[in-house]
């Protein structure tokens, strides 16, 4: 039996960029005492920064520093009112809020690295990440487009997919953090089919009975039989859809993205496959950042995240909204529970 499954899933929460809103949303989230009946949260970060964030948000939570990944871990996360933190002690006390920092970028990487090692060693059951800043990450010496690619590298996973969820909508992406021209060049039938397959696996794990998947086109009106574009739908998407149908899956497409998202929102589809970053992100974020969750699909570990950035403009004010973090934690708990069965 893995550690963390005796009572409830053990969730490693990475603090994110220390100069952004990550520490604040972590402290606000862990102030919801009902979480402790559902999981055992352990923060990977900086204990003193969490205490400072707690003062900003008016929290009365006690932050208990654990000095290493084995220090008291067996019983960590069991006590409401106490935030157990594996304290890497990387953040200077006078580091300003709301300003890009290479120190914070490097620390954010190290928080993720420790959480990933814990998950790979089965000492935690899932990872839930607070936001990082890509520019700070790069300034700190870690050249990754974002969390998704970083986690893939740390776990040795050659290919993963980004999934965003919001009320009544799940979107998995064929490509993410690359330019639009590069995305179109990268899309090919094998990649589309593998992305659909990863999405289908999530629907199975989530116990969605119908599992109907809608696949976006690339061009306006999904090319309208060659009227728009250069035959991308026919050459890049249709072979993948046909291959998935041959597996017995309920997959429809390529469909015009504008109407597909509307239909998915009203319940016609259980998942949408987006071809590129903004095609999938836009509709989810219109529904509200406070409800969105980012899930990395295809990793050997479970990872969920908030669907918002570091919000430097409000960091250090105590105004950050924790609802996306709460939902990300709930999704991590649900996936960990089902993954252990």
VOBA-1610 file (N, C-alpha, C; in pm, whole numbers, padded with zeros to 5 digits, always signed):
BEGIN
Unk+00086-00119+00000Unk+00000+00000+00000Unk+00089+00124+00000Unk+00059+00224-00083Unk+00138+00343-00089Unk+00110+00433+00031Unk+00214+00509+00069Unk+00192+00610+00171Unk+00086+00707+00122Unk+00002+00756+00207Unk-00099+00853+00168Unk-00231+00790+00135Unk-00240+00657+00132Unk-00366+00593+00097Unk-00432+00527+00218Unk-00366+00537+00336Unk-00425+00476+00453Unk-00552+00548+00491Unk-00548+00681+00488Unk-00665+00760+00526Unk-00724+00833+00404Unk-00642+00908+00334Unk-00688+00985+00219Unk-00565+01021+00137Unk-00584+01064+00013Unk-00468+01090-00073Unk-00379+01199-00016Unk-00249+01180-00029Unk-00154+01282+00011Unk-00122+01366-00112Unk-00146+01497-00103Unk-00129+01588-00217Unk-00012+01682-00190Unk+00088+01681-00278Unk+00199+01776-00271Unk+00158+01904-00343Unk+00159+02015-00272Unk+00121+02145-00328Unk+00248+02227-00345Unk+00285+02261-00468Unk+00402+02345-00488Unk+00361+02492-00473Unk+00446+02571-00408Unk+00412+02709-00373Unk+00412+02802-00493Unk+00477+02762-00603Unk+00482+02847-00721Unk+00585+02957-00706Unk+00572+03061-00787Unk+00663+03175-00781Unk+00637+03253-00653Unk+00741+03269-00571Unk+00724+03330-00439Unk+00688+03477-00445Unk+00710+03543-00558Unk+00676+03685-00568Unk+00537+03707-00625Unk+00470+03598-00667Unk+00335+03607-00720Unk+00231+03572-00615Unk+00112+03537-00663Unk+00001+03511-00571Unk-00001+03367-00518Unk+00092+03284-00563Unk+00093+03144-00521Unk+00087+03124-00371Unk+00179+03185-00294Unk+00173+03166-00149Unk+00040+03209-00088Unk-00020+03314-00141Unk-00147+03363-00088Unk-00260+03265-00116Unk-00269+03214-00241Unk-00380+03123-00270Unk-00362+02989-00200Unk-00237+02950-00175Unk-00214+02827-00097Unk-00266+02845+00045Unk-00229+02956+00108Unk-00273+02978+00246Unk-00425+02995+00255Unk-00483+03065+00160Unk-00629+03080+00161Unk-00698+02945+00142Unk-00645+02864+00052Unk-00707+02734+00024Unk-00701+02643+00146Unk-00588+02640+00212Unk-00572+02550+00326Unk-00644+02602+00450Unk-00701+02721+00440Unk-00789+02768+00544Unk-00928+02707+00538Unk-00958+02636+00428Unk-01084+02564+00415Unk-01067+02428+00483Unk-01111+02419+00605Unk-01080+02302+00689Unk-01136+02172+00633Unk-01242+02181+00550Unk-01301+02058+00497Unk-01205+01983+00405Unk-01103+02052+00352Unk-01004+01984+00267Unk-00934+01872+00342Unk-00913+01892+00471Unk-00838+01795+00549Unk-00917+01665+00573Unk-01046+01670+00548Unk-01125+01547+00553Unk-01116+01471+00421Unk-01063+01536+00315Unk-01058+01476+00182Unk-00917+01439+00140Unk-00816+01507+00196Unk-00679+01480+00155Unk-00584+01519+00267Unk-00456+01489+00245Unk-00350+01528+00338Unk-00255+01619+00261Unk-00274+01751+00272Unk-00193+01844+00193Unk-00056+01870+00254Unk+00046+01871+00167Unk+00182+01903+00208Unk+00237+02005+00108Unk+00275+02121+00157Unk+00327+02226+00068Unk+00477+02206+00049Unk+00522+02220-00075Unk+00665+02222-00106Unk+00699+02367-00137Unk+00779+02430-00051Unk+00805+02571-00075Unk+00896+02631+00030Unk+00855+02746+00081Unk+00933+02822+00177Unk+00842+02859+00293Unk+00873+02808+00412Unk+00783+02825+00526Unk+00766+02972+00565Unk+00875+03048+00564Unk+00864+03189+00605Unk+00782+03269+00504Unk+00793+03235+00376Unk+00712+03306+00276Unk+00564+03274+00296Unk+00534+03150+00330Unk+00395+03114+00359Unk+00343+03189+00481Unk+00427+03204+00582Unk+00384+03280+00700Unk+00356+03426+00662Unk+00442+03484+00578Unk+00420+03621+00533Unk+00289+03632+00454Unk+00265+03533+00368Unk+00140+03533+00291Unk+00020+03518+00384Unk+00035+03436+00488Unk-00072+03420+00584Unk-00108+03552+00652Unk-00006+03631+00686Unk-00033+03761+00746Unk-00105+03853+00648Unk-00067+03845+00521Unk-00132+03930+00420Unk-00280+03898+00405Unk-00315+03771+00412Unk-00455+03731+00389Unk-00535+03719+00518Unk-00471+03752+00630Unk-00542+03746+00758Unk-00567+03606+00807Unk-00476+03514+00775Unk-00494+03374+00814Unk-00437+03350+00954Unk-00503+03261+01027Unk-00452+03221+01159Unk-00388+03082+01154Unk-00359+03033+01033Unk-00298+02901+01019Unk-00155+02901+01072Unk-00117+02792+01136Unk+00021+02772+01180Unk+00097+02702+01067Unk+00212+02755+01029Unk+00297+02691+00928Unk+00407+02613+01000Unk+00410+02482+00978Unk+00509+02396+01041Unk+00613+02354+00937Unk+00736+02390+00959Unk+00843+02362+00862Unk+00897+02220+00882Unk+00901+02146+00771Unk+00967+02015+00768Unk+01099+02035+00695Unk+01208+01987+00752Unk+01339+02020+00698Unk+01384+01933+00582Unk+01318+01820+00561Unk+01352+01737+00446Unk+01231+01652+00409Unk+01244+01577+00302Unk+01130+01503+00248Unk+01093+01381+00331Unk+01170+01351+00434Unk+01135+01239+00522Unk+01099+01284+00664Unk+01114+01413+00690Unk+01096+01466+00825Unk+00946+01476+00859Unk+00897+01376+00930Unk+00758+01380+00974Unk+00657+01363+00863Unk+00700+01313+00747Unk+00610+01306+00632Unk+00496+01208+00654Unk+00521+01105+00731Unk+00418+01002+00748Unk+00289+01059+00806Unk+00300+01158+00892Unk+00182+01216+00956Unk+00156+01359+00910Unk+00225+01404+00807Unk+00206+01541+00759Unk+00069+01557+00695Unk+00015+01676+00707Unk-00110+01709+00642Unk-00234+01655+00711Unk-00219+01610+00833Unk-00334+01548+00902Unk-00411+01644+00991Unk-00353+01760+01020Unk-00411+01846+01124Unk-00466+01975+01065Unk-00599+01992+01060Unk-00655+02120+01017Unk-00604+02233+01105Unk-00577+02346+01042Unk-00522+02459+01117Unk-00371+02466+01111Unk-00307+02359+01061Unk-00162+02356+01047Unk-00125+02328+00901Unk-00038+02411+00847Unk+00013+02391+00712Unk+00151+02328+00724Unk+00164+02203+00682Unk+00293+02135+00683Unk+00367+02169+00555Unk+00487+02221+00568Unk+00565+02267+00453Unk+00703+02203+00453Unk+00736+02131+00347Unk+00875+02090+00325Unk+00950+02216+00285Unk+01028+02269+00377Unk+01086+02402+00367Unk+01223+02396+00300Unk+01229+02441+00173Unk+01356+02444+00103Unk+01437+02570+00137Unk+01373+02666+00205Unk+01441+02786+00256Unk+01523+02856+00148Unk+01460+02883+00035Unk+01528+02944-00078Unk+01492+03091-00100Unk+01396+03142-00025Unk+01344+03276-00051Unk+01393+03375+00054Unk+01465+03479+00013Unk+01506+03583+00109Unk+01383+03651+00171Unk+01393+03685+00297Unk+01277+03744+00365Unk+01236+03877+00304Unk+01332+03951+00248Unk+01300+04083+00194Unk+01271+04080+00044Unk+01250+03962-00014Unk+01220+03956-00157Unk+01086+04024-00183Unk+01082+04126-00272Unk+00959+04203-00292Unk+00850+04118-00358Unk+00726+04149-00327Unk+00612+04089-00396Unk+00592+04158-00531Unk+00541+04084-00626Unk+00497+04144-00752Unk+00608+04186-00846Unk+00730+04138-00826Unk+00841+04174-00913Unk+00911+04049-00964Unk+00942+04048-01093Unk+01009+03932-01151Unk+01144+03910-01086Unk+01171+03785-01048Unk+01295+03754-00975Unk+01355+03623-01021Unk+01483+03624-01063Unk+01550+03497-01095Unk+01557+03404-00975Unk+01570+03460-00855Unk+01574+03377-00734Unk+01442+03301-00718Unk+01332+03372-00738Unk+01201+03308-00728Unk+01179+03207-00841Unk+01231+03238-00961Unk+01217+03145-01072Unk+01292+03015-01048Unk+01414+03026-00995Unk+01491+02906-00963Unk+01423+02827-00851Unk+01375+02897-00750Unk+01307+02829-00638Unk+01182+02756-00686Unk+01106+02820-00774Unk+00984+02756-00825Unk+01017+02624-00894Unk+01126+02624-00971Unk+01172+02500-01034Unk+01205+02394-00929Unk+01274+02433-00824Unk+01317+02336-00722Unk+01197+02283-00642Unk+01095+02366-00621Unk+00975+02316-00555Unk+00911+02205-00639Unk+00903+02229-00770Unk+00841+02131-00860Unk+00925+02003-00866Unk+01055+02020-00867Unk+01144+01904-00875Unk+01126+01813-00753Unk+01121+01872-00635Unk+01103+01792-00513Unk+00967+01723-00515Unk+00861+01797-00553Unk+00728+01737-00558Unk+00723+01621-00656Unk+00789+01637-00770Unk+00791+01531-00871Unk+00864+01408-00819Unk+00975+01429-00750Unk+01049+01316-00693Unk+00964+01242-00590Unk+00892+01316-00508Unk+00803+01253-00409Unk+00695+01170-00478Unk+00638+01227-00587Unk+00532+01155-00658Unk+00587+01031-00728Unk+00705+01044-00789Unk+00765+00929-00858Unk+00802+00818-00759Unk+00838+00858-00636Unk+00871+00760-00532Unk+00747+00711-00459Unk+00629+00756-00500Unk+00501+00716-00440Unk+00490+00757-00293Unk+00559+00865-00257Unk+00544+00920-00122Unk+00427+01018-00115Unk+00384+01067-00230Unk+00259+01144-00240Unk+00178+01087-00355Unk+00049+01113-00354Unk-00040+01054-00453Unk-00073+01145-00571Unk-00045+01275-00556Unk-00072+01369-00665Unk+00003+01498-00635Unk+00021+01577-00741Unk+00084+01709-00731Unk-00019+01814-00773Unk-00027+01922-00697Unk-00112+02036-00733Unk-00025+02160-00729Unk-00016+02233-00841Unk+00082+02340-00852Unk+00019+02478-00851Unk+00079+02568-00772Unk+00048+02710-00780Unk+00124+02770-00900Unk+00088+02890-00944Unk+00142+02940-01071Unk+00290+02978-01064Unk+00358+02955-01177Unk+00495+03002-01195Unk+00496+03110-01303Unk+00604+03184-01309Unk+00622+03285-01413Unk+00729+03236-01509Unk+00693+03223-01635Unk+00786+03164-01733Unk+00912+03248-01749Unk+00899+03381-01749Unk+01017+03466-01764Unk+01110+03451-01644Unk+01053+03443-01524Unk+01135+03423-01404Unk+01201+03286-01406Unk+01128+03185-01452Unk+01184+03050-01463Unk+01307+03052-01554Unk+01295+03119-01668Unk+01407+03129-01761Unk+01522+03207-01699Unk+01489+03319-01631Unk+01593+03401-01568Unk+01667+03322-01460Unk+01598+03226-01400Unk+01659+03141-01298Unk+01739+03026-01356Unk+01745+03018-01489Unk+01830+02919-01554Unk+01761+02793-01600Unk+01628+02793-01602Unk+01553+02674-01638Unk+01466+02705-01760Unk+01510+02658-01875Unk+01449+02699-02002Unk+01341+02599-02042Unk+01222+02623-01994Unk+01105+02544-02029Unk+00990+02639-02062Unk+00904+02602-02158Unk+00791+02689-02189Unk+00690+02703-02076Unk+00684+02604-01987Unk+00588+02609-01879Unk+00592+02482-01796Unk+00495+02472-01703Unk+00484+02356-01615Unk+00476+02224-01693Unk+00393+02223-01798Unk+00367+02098-01870Unk+00496+02036-01922Unk+00575+02118-01991Unk+00699+02068-02049Unk+00803+02036-01941Unk+00804+02115-01834Unk+00896+02091-01723Unk+00867+01957-01656Unk+00741+01929-01630Unk+00705+01802-01567Unk+00735+01683-01658Unk+00715+01701-01788Unk+00748+01594-01882Unk+00897+01562-01875Unk+00981+01667-01868Unk+01126+01645-01861Unk+01166+01579-01729Unk+01107+01623-01620Unk+01145+01569-01489Unk+01104+01422-01473Unk+00998+01383-01543Unk+00951+01244-01532Unk+01000+01157-01647Unk+01074+01216-01741Unk+01122+01138-01855Unk+01011+01094-01948Unk+00906+01177-01959Unk+00791+01144-02043Unk+00805+01213-02178Unk+00809+01138-02288Unk+00836+01200-02417Unk+00724+01289-02470Unk+00600+01262-02430Unk+00489+01339-02487Unk+00374+01344-02388Unk+00326+01463-02359Unk+00212+01481-02270Unk+00115+01580-02335Unk-00002+01592-02276Unk-00102+01686-02325Unk-00151+01773-02211Unk-00187+01896-02245Unk-00249+01987-02150Unk-00400+01979-02164Unk-00467+01959-02049Unk-00612+01960-02046Unk-00659+02072-01954Unk-00754+02150-01999Unk-00817+02251-01917Unk-00961+02208-01890Unk-01005+02230-01768Unk-01143+02199-01735Unk-01208+02323-01674Unk-01336+02335-01699Unk-01421+02440-01643Unk-01559+02377-01629Unk-01650+02444-01561Unk-01785+02386-01552Unk-01842+02355-01691Unk-01880+02229-01711Unk-01941+02183-01836Unk-01847+02180-01955Unk-01715+02184-01932Unk-01624+02186-02045Unk-01490+02124-02007Unk-01443+02031-02093Unk-01308+01975-02083Unk-01243+01992-02220Unk-01120+02044-02220Unk-01050+02070-02345Unk-00909+02015-02335Unk-00871+01928-02428Unk-00735+01878-02436Unk-00671+01935-02563Unk-00542+01966-02554Unk-00474+02039-02661Unk-00375+01949-02736Unk-00378+01959-02867Unk-00281+01887-02950Unk-00145+01956-02942Unk-00143+02089-02947Unk-00020+02168-02927Unk-00052+02278-02826Unk+00054+02330-02762Unk+00029+02435-02662Unk+00125+02552-02679Unk+00240+02548-02614Unk+00325+02666-02602Unk+00423+02681-02718Unk+00368+02694-02838Unk+00447+02726-02956Unk+00366+02822-03042Unk+00434+02892-03132Unk+00365+02986-03220Unk+00266+02916-03312Unk+00173+02994-03363Unk+00065+02936-03442Unk+00117+02867-03569Unk+00210+02930-03640Unk+00264+02866-03761Unk+00336+02737-03727Unk+00412+02738-03616Unk+00481+02617-03573Unk+00382+02509-03530Unk+00273+02551-03467Unk+00171+02454-03424Unk+00110+02383-03544Unk+00074+02459-03646Unk+00013+02399-03765Unk+00110+02302-03832Unk+00238+02340-03833Unk+00339+02251-03893Unk+00355+02123-03812Unk+00343+02134-03680Unk+00365+02018-03594Unk+00247+01921-03596Unk+00128+01970-03617Unk+00010+01883-03614Unk+00018+01780-03726Unk+00003+01654-03689Unk+00001+01544-03788Unk-00088+01434-03732Unk-00134+01341-03815Unk-00234+01244-03769Unk-00194+01165-03646Unk-00068+01123-03636Unk-00025+01046-03520Unk-00038+01124-03391Unk+00003+01251-03393Unk-00007+01336-03274Unk-00153+01360-03236Unk-00237+01384-03335Unk-00379+01405-03307Unk-00441+01279-03246Unk-00409+01163-03302Unk-00464+01038-03250Unk-00417+01012-03107Unk-00289+01036-03080Unk-00239+01014-02944Unk-00303+01109-02844Unk-00328+01231-02887Unk-00393+01329-02799Unk-00536+01285-02768Unk-00608+01242-02870Unk-00745+01193-02847Unk-00742+01074-02752Unk-00644+00986-02770Unk-00634+00867-02685Unk-00609+00906-02539Unk-00522+01005-02516Unk-00498+01050-02379Unk-00624+01110-02319Unk-00697+01186-02400Unk-00823+01242-02351Unk-00926+01135-02319Unk-00934+01036-02405Unk-01028+00926-02382Unk-00995+00853-02252Unk-00866+00836-02224Unk-00824+00768-02100Unk-00869+00847-01978Unk-00861+00980-01985Unk-00907+01063-01872Unk-01057+01046-01850Unk-01133+01041-01958Unk-01278+01023-01945Unk-01310+00888-01882Unk-01232+00787-01917Unk-01252+00655-01855Unk-01224+00662-01706Unk-01110+00725-01669Unk-01074+00737-01527Unk-01177+00818-01450Unk-01234+00919-01516Unk-01334+01004-01451Unk-01472+00940-01449Unk-01483+00818-01504Unk-01607+00742-01506Unk-01718+00816-01581Unk-01682+00881-01690Unk-01781+00944-01777Unk-01840+00834-01864Unk-01969+00806-01855Unk-02023+00688-01924Unk-02028+00701-02076Unk-02060+00821-02126Unk-02080+00834-02270Unk-01948+00849-02346Unk-01861+00937-02300Unk-01728+00962-02357Unk-01735+01005-02504Unk-01813+01108-02531Unk-01824+01162-02666Unk-01724+01275-02683Unk-01639+01266-02785Unk-01529+01360-02805Unk-01549+01434-02937Unk-01541+01568-02931Unk-01548+01652-03050Unk-01410+01707-03083Unk-01371+01701-03209Unk-01237+01742-03253Unk-01248+01869-03337Unk-01175+01972-03296Unk-01175+02098-03371Unk-01099+02085-03503Unk-01141+02165-03598Unk-01061+02185-03718Unk-00954+02289-03692Unk-00871+02312-03792Unk-00766+02414-03782Unk-00813+02545-03843Unk-00877+02536-03959Unk-00917+02655-04033Unk-01059+02697-03998Unk-01098+02821-04034Unk-01238+02862-04017Unk-01332+02762-04083Unk-01442+02731-04016Unk-01541+02637-04067Unk-01481+02498-04095Unk-01373+02466-04020Unk-01302+02338-04038Unk-01264+02316-04184Unk-01226+02424-04251Unk-01180+02417-04389Unk-01289+02421-04493Unk-01411+02384-04456Unk-01527+02379-04545Unk-01492+02312-04679Unk-01442+02188-04666Unk-01411+02104-04782Unk-01313+02171-04878Unk-01208+02233-04822Unk-01103+02290-04905Unk-01121+02436-04938Unk-01233+02497-04894Unk-01255+02638-04925Unk-01158+02728-04850Unk-01124+02688-04726Unk-01028+02764-04646Unk-00908+02677-04613Unk-00789+02735-04617Unk-00668+02662-04584Unk-00613+02584-04701Unk-00530+02487-04668Unk-00460+02409-04770Unk-00480+02259-04746Unk-00599+02221-04708Unk-00629+02080-04690Unk-00581+02022-04559Unk-00557+02110-04459Unk-00505+02060-04331Unk-00600+01962-04262Unk-00728+01989-04269Unk-00824+01899-04203Unk-00817+01759-04264Unk-00811+01754-04396Unk-00809+01625-04465Unk-00680+01548-04441Unk-00567+01619-04435Unk-00439+01550-04425Unk-00393+01527-04282Unk-00433+01614-04189Unk-00379+01609-04054Unk-00476+01556-03950Unk-00607+01573-03970Unk-00703+01544-03864Unk-00793+01424-03897Unk-00847+01419-04017Unk-00942+01314-04051Unk-00883+01174-04035Unk-00757+01148-04076Unk-00704+01012-04053Unk-00702+00974-03905Unk-00675+01069-03817Unk-00672+01040-03673Unk-00811+01011-03621Unk-00910+01090-03664Unk-01048+01067-03622Unk-01094+00929-03668Unk-01062+00894-03793Unk-01101+00763-03845Unk-01036+00650-03765Unk-00908+00668-03728Unk-00838+00565-03650Unk-00901+00547-03513Unk-00944+00656-03452Unk-01006+00647-03319Unk-01145+00584-03328Unk-01217+00615-03433Unk-01347+00551-03452Unk-01331+00400-03471Unk-01222+00363-03538Unk-01196+00220-03559Unk-01172+00147-03427Unk-01134+00220-03323Unk-01118+00161-03190Unk-01252+00148-03118Unk-01357+00199-03180Unk-01488+00193-03118Unk-01522+00314-03035Unk-01443+00421-03044Unk-01467+00541-02966Unk-01564+00634-03038Unk-01638+00711-02961Unk-01735+00806-03014Unk-01666+00940-03037Unk-01608+00956-03155Unk-01530+01075-03189Unk-01589+01138-03314Unk-01607+01270-03309Unk-01666+01342-03422Unk-01576+01459-03459Unk-01554+01477-03589Unk-01473+01590-03633Unk-01403+01559-03765Unk-01329+01659-03815Unk-01309+01792-03757Unk-01433+01880-03769Unk-01456+01958-03665Unk-01573+02045-03658Unk-01528+02190-03641Unk-01607+02286-03688Unk-01574+02427-03666Unk-01565+02458-03517Unk-01456+02518-03475Unk-01434+02539-03332Unk-01540+02628-03269Unk-01586+02729-03343Unk-01681+02822-03282Unk-01811+02753-03240Unk-01864+02669-03326Unk-01988+02599-03290Unk-01962+02478-03200Unk-01844+02415-03212Unk-01815+02299-03129Unk-01812+02336-02981Unk-01749+02447-02948Unk-01743+02487-02807Unk-01882+02522-02753Unk-01963+02582-02836Unk-02101+02610-02794Unk-02175+02479-02766Unk-02161+02383-02857Unk-02230+02254-02839Unk-02177+02179-02717Unk-02045+02186-02696Unk-01988+02119-02579Unk-02040+02182-02450Unk-02053+02314-02449Unk-02102+02382-02331Unk-02245+02345-02295Unk-02324+02310-02394Unk-02462+02271-02365Unk-02476+02121-02341Unk-02363+02047-02350Unk-02365+01907-02312Unk-02361+01806-02424Unk-02340+01851-02548Unk-02336+01756-02660Unk-02209+01671-02661Unk-02101+01721-02601Unk-01973+01650-02600Unk-01917+01648-02458Unk-01842+01542-02428Unk-01778+01530-02298Unk-01637+01588-02298Unk-01580+01604-02417Unk-01446+01661-02428Unk-01428+01721-02566Unk-01352+01830-02572Unk-01315+01893-02698Unk-01164+01877-02717Unk-01123+01846-02838Unk-00981+01840-02873Unk-00947+01967-02951Unk-00867+02055-02891Unk-00826+02179-02955Unk-00692+02159-03024Unk-00673+02227-03135Unk-00551+02208-03213Unk-00435+02293-03166Unk-00463+02410-03107Unk-00354+02498-03064Unk-00398+02576-02940Unk-00302+02644-02879Unk-00317+02703-02746Unk-00442+02791-02733Unk-00450+02897-02812Unk-00559+02993-02792Unk-00695+02938-02833Unk-00696+02843-02925Unk-00823+02782-02964Unk-00889+02714-02844Unk-00809+02652-02758Unk-00864+02584-02641Unk-00873+02670-02517Unk-00773+02756-02499Unk-00769+02836-02377Unk-00878+02944-02373Unk-00904+03006-02487Unk-00999+03116-02489Unk-01136+03081-02433Unk-01200+02976-02486Unk-01334+02941-02435Unk-01335+02905-02287Unk-01230+02835-02239Unk-01227+02799-02098Unk-01215+02923-02010Unk-01130+03016-02050Unk-01107+03132-01965Unk-01223+03232-01971Unk-01299+03229-02077Unk-01420+03311-02080Unk-01517+03268-01970Unk-01515+03138-01938Unk-01603+03086-01834Unk-01559+03127-01694Unk-01434+03181-01681Unk-01390+03230-01552Unk-01267+03160-01501Unk-01161+03239-01473Unk-01037+03180-01423Unk-01056+03114-01287Unk-01153+03164-01211Unk-01170+03109-01076Unk-01220+02966-01078Unk-01274+02920-01192Unk-01328+02785-01199Unk-01240+02691-01281Unk-01136+02745-01347Unk-01056+02665-01437Unk-00948+02585-01367Unk-00918+02467-01423Unk-00812+02381-01372Unk-00732+02328-01491Unk-00601+02320-01473Unk-00510+02267-01573Unk-00464+02129-01526Unk-00479+02028-01612Unk-00436+01892-01580Unk-00336+01846-01686Unk-00221+01796-01642Unk-00125+01741-01737Unk-00155+01593-01756Unk-00183+01557-01881Unk-00229+01422-01914Unk-00116+01345-01983Unk-00091+01224-01935Unk+00012+01139-01995Unk+00133+01120-01907Unk+00140+01192-01794Unk+00250+01174-01700Unk+00234+01043-01622Unk+00342+00992-01564Unk+00328+00876-01474Unk+00280+00916-01335Unk+00259+01047-01313Unk+00206+01097-01186Unk+00085+01185-01217Unk+00005+01211-01114Unk-00112+01298-01129Unk-00070+01441-01100Unk-00103+01533-01190Unk-00072+01673-01168Unk-00189+01761-01212Unk-00234+01846-01121Unk-00334+01947-01153Unk-00277+02083-01114Unk-00341+02189-01166Unk-00290+02323-01139Unk-00401+02425-01150Unk-00376+02541-01090Unk-00462+02655-01115Unk-00454+02692-01263Unk-00558+02758-01311Unk-00559+02803-01450Unk-00544+02955-01456Unk-00449+03007-01378Unk-00419+03150-01384Unk-00272+03170-01357Unk-00225+03289-01381Unk-00084+03319-01367Unk-00047+03373-01231Unk+00072+03431-01224Unk+00126+03480-01098Unk+00064+03611-01053Unk-00004+03682-01142Unk-00079+03804-01107Unk+00008+03901-01026Unk+00122+03938-01082Unk+00211+04030-01012Unk+00142+04160-00973Unk+00039+04200-01050Unk-00026+04328-01022Unk-00099+04330-00888Unk-00141+04212-00839Unk-00210+04209-00709Unk-00134+04129-00604Unk-00019+04073-00641Unk+00057+03993-00545Unk+00100+04080-00426Unk+00088+04025-00308Unk+00124+04098-00188Unk+00015+04185-00131Unk-00104+04181-00192Unk-00215+04263-00143Unk-00317+04182-00064Unk-00310+04049-00073Unk-00409+03965-00006Unk-00538+03949-00082Unk-00545+04002-00205Unk-00670+04001-00282Unk-00687+03877-00370Unk-00586+03794-00381Unk-00591+03680-00473Unk-00707+03587-00440Unk-00770+03535-00545Unk-00885+03446-00533Unk-00837+03302-00533Unk-00874+03225-00431Unk-00826+03088-00418Unk-00915+02984-00484Unk-01023+03023-00551Unk-01118+02923-00599Unk-01059+02827-00703Unk-00971+02877-00790Unk-00910+02787-00888Unk-00819+02686-00817Unk-00747+02728-00716Unk-00662+02635-00640Unk-00746+02531-00568Unk-00857+02574-00510Unk-00946+02477-00443Unk-00998+02374-00542Unk-01038+02418-00661Unk-01089+02324-00760Unk-00978+02232-00809Unk-00856+02287-00825Unk-00743+02203-00866Unk-00714+02096-00761Unk-00725+02133-00635Unk-00705+02034-00528Unk-00814+01927-00532Unk-00937+01968-00555Unk-01047+01870-00562Unk-01026+01773-00678Unk-00980+01824-00792Unk-00954+01737-00907Unk-00839+01642-00877Unk-00735+01691-00810Unk-00623+01604-00774Unk-00669+01493-00680Unk-00754+01528-00585Unk-00807+01429-00491Unk-00887+01323-00565Unk-00974+01368-00656Unk-01059+01275-00730Unk-00976+01181-00816Unk-00876+01235-00887Unk-00793+01152-00974Unk-00706+01057-00892Unk-00658+01103-00777Unk-00576+01016-00692Unk-00658+00902-00636Unk-00779+00932-00593Unk-00867+00828-00541Unk-00894+00721-00646Unk-00925+00766-00768Unk-00961+00671-00873Unk-00839+00597-00924Unk-00723+00667-00923Unk-00602+00602-00969Unk-00553+00493-00877Unk-00597+00497-00750Unk-00549+00398-00654Unk-00633+00272-00651Unk-00741+00269-00727Unk-00832+00156-00721Unk-00792+00047-00819
//
